[in-house]
């Protein structure tokens, strides 16, 4: 078997553009996931009937594959009169999926904060919402940062599944060029290298953020 990776250089601009789209999908997807996950976490720890909706959402998302969720959004919603583009469907699918997992991450972070801090905030005249926003959530997000970073990496890799709904991200672009040039090994290896580089950079950035927060905590005496 003769491998010729020089063919990759001809298509490199297209692969880099597709890699940029992959990052965009992951960033927008995780941003939506943070909003949905935080909302679901707050509803789950509330003492209202809305916690059952949050529990159902978490149960449904964690119990079904992302691929099925993408198919339902892109091919299923048009049957109900809701037609979304492949880009919008990809972001919605990634966001809804990551939100189901981040909900438990945020819930664990919130419940890890000593209840005495909430009681002290209320004794100072803060309302529950203000205490949650100013005192509890900043600390909970710091605790949840490692798991949040892991979910971002997972979303970046899971974005490859968006190729099945005609999204021209990194994997589908590599598949298209591989089928034209018959250089499957070269293009799939290059795609794997792109994913590895992106996840490595994210890991380094997250590790740096965790180290800086740890230093701040030690300085403040936490």
VENLIN-V346927 format. One line per field, one symbol per residue. psi: psi as a letter, one per 40 degrees, with the letter a starting at -180 (. if undefined). Layout:
# VENLIN-V346927
psi = ???
This chain:
# VENLIN-V346927
psi = hhhgedddddedddddddddddddddddddddddddddddddddeifieedddddddddddeeiidddddddddddddeeehhiidddddddddddddddddddddddddeehhdddddddddeeiiddddddddddddddddedddddddddddddeedeedeffhgadddddddddddefgddddddddddddddddddddddddddddddddddddef.
